[in-house]
Amino acid sequence: MINIETRDFGTIEVNENEIYDFPNGLYAFEDNKKFALLSPLGEGVYPMWLQSVDDPTLCFIVFNPMLIDGGFTVVLADSERSLLGLKADDDATALVIAKVPADYKHTTVNMKSPIVINKAERKAIQVILPLDYPFRMPVYEAREVK
């Protein structure tokens, strides 16, 4: 267990298994390589917080994209699979970053650039999908299920 400073929760104790190495950082935050995935609402309950281990002010709220679009598909290049150390597609989990305004009912998520995590290796990358997903998909808007 290690202590990290967070933007939203003060100093918290985090299990090292909840810390992921981002070899390339995140887009626009390339210098930040270590993030903790926090579940303050309960294990596996979304949203979750992706908190930088090194910068307490850098934190993202993330969702499971399958909860927003049940047909969500991640396509990875061989180089991305290698960087993650993926042996099988089932080893990967995707998360999407949310933009939460003052009125949370207008929350959107970036479905075009998800974060892909290999939990077994504790590695993660952010990718830009070649598929036609929006950068700002409403979370709380009723949609037709396909």
C-alpha positions in Angstrom: 0.0 0.0 0.0 1.2 3.5 -0.8 -0.2 7.0 0.1 -1.1 9.3 -2.7 -2.4 12.9 -2.8 -5.6 13.2 -4.7 -7.6 16.1 -6.1 -11.0 15.0 -4.7 -10.3 12.8 -1.7 -7.2 14.2 0.0 -4.5 11.7 1.0 -5.5 8.1 0.5 -3.9 4.7 0.8 -3.9 2.8 -2.5 -3.0 -0.8 -3.2 -0.2 -1.0 -5.7 -2.4 -3.3 -7.9 -4.6 -0.3 -8.5 -1.7 1.7 -10.1 -1.2 1.5 -13.8 1.8 2.4 -15.9 1.0 4.6 -18.9 4.2 4.4 -21.0 3.0 7.2 -23.3 1.0 9.1 -20.7 -2.3 10.5 -21.8 -3.0 12.9 -24.6 -1.9 16.4 -23.5 -0.5 14.9 -20.3 2.4 12.8 -21.7 4.7 13.5 -18.7 2.3 11.7 -16.3 3.0 8.0 -16.4 1.4 6.5 -13.3 -2.3 6.6 -12.5 -4.4 5.0 -9.8 -7.8 3.7 -10.7 -10.1 4.6 -7.7 -13.5 3.2 -7.0 -14.9 5.4 -4.2 -18.5 4.4 -4.9 -17.7 0.7 -4.5 -15.6 -2.0 -6.3 -16.5 -2.0 -10.0 -19.1 0.8 -9.7 -18.9 3.6 -12.2 -18.0 6.3 -12.5 -14.4 5.7 -11.3 -11.6 8.2 -10.8 -8.3 7.9 -12.7 -5.9 9.8 -10.5 -2.3 10.8 -11.3 0.1 9.4 -8.7 2.5 12.3 -9.2 0.2 15.3 -9.7 -2.7 15.6 -7.2 -4.5 18.1 -9.5 -4.6 15.7 -12.4 -7.6 13.4 -12.2 -10.2 12.1 -14.7 -13.6 10.7 -14.1 -14.0 7.5 -16.2 -16.8 5.2 -17.3 -17.1 1.7 -18.8 -18.0 2.5 -22.4 -20.1 -0.7 -22.6 -22.5 0.9 -20.2 -23.1 3.7 -22.6 -22.9 1.8 -25.9 -23.3 -1.9 -25.6 -21.8 -2.4 -29.1 -18.6 -0.5 -28.3 -15.6 -2.1 -29.9 -11.9 -1.4 -29.4 -9.5 -2.0 -32.3 -5.8 -2.1 -31.4 -2.8 -2.0 -33.7 -0.1 -4.6 -33.2 2.2 -2.0 -31.7 -0.5 -1.0 -29.1 -1.1 -4.6 -28.2 2.6 -5.1 -27.7 2.9 -2.0 -25.6 0.2 -3.3 -23.3 1.7 -6.8 -23.2 -1.7 -8.2 -24.3 -1.8 -12.0 -25.0 -5.5 -12.1 -25.6 -8.2 -9.5 -26.3 -10.1 -10.6 -23.1 -7.2 -9.3 -21.1 -8.1 -5.7 -22.1 -10.6 -3.4 -20.4 -11.6 0.0 -21.9 -12.5 3.2 -20.0 -13.7 6.5 -21.4 -12.9 9.9 -20.0 -15.9 12.0 -18.9 -16.4 15.8 -19.1 -18.7 16.6 -16.2 -20.2 20.1 -16.2 -21.9 21.8 -13.3 -25.2 20.1 -14.4 -24.0 16.5 -14.4 -27.0 15.5 -16.6 -25.0 17.0 -19.5 -22.0 14.8 -18.9 -20.3 13.5 -22.1 -17.6 10.9 -22.6 -14.9 10.6 -25.2 -15.7 7.4 -27.1 -13.2 8.1 -29.8 -10.1 8.0 -27.5 -10.6 5.4 -24.9 -8.1 4.2 -22.3 -7.2 0.5 -22.7 -6.0 -1.3 -19.7 -4.2 -4.7 -19.3 -5.0 -5.4 -15.6 -2.7 -8.4 -15.5 0.4 -6.4 -16.5 -0.9 -3.1 -14.9 -0.3 -1.2 -18.2 -2.5 1.2 -20.0 -2.6 3.4 -23.1 -4.9 5.9 -24.6 -5.7 5.2 -28.2 -7.6 6.9 -31.1 -10.0 4.5 -32.6 -10.3 4.2 -36.4 -14.1 3.6 -35.9 -16.7 6.3 -36.1 -17.2 7.2 -32.4 -17.9 10.7 -31.1 -15.5 12.7 -28.9 -18.5 13.9 -26.9 -21.2 11.3 -26.4 -23.9 12.2 -23.8 -24.0 9.8 -20.9 -27.5 10.5 -19.6 -29.3 10.9 -22.9 -31.8 8.2 -23.9 -30.6 6.3 -27.0 -32.0 3.5 -29.1 -30.3 0.2 -28.3 -28.9 -1.4 -31.4 
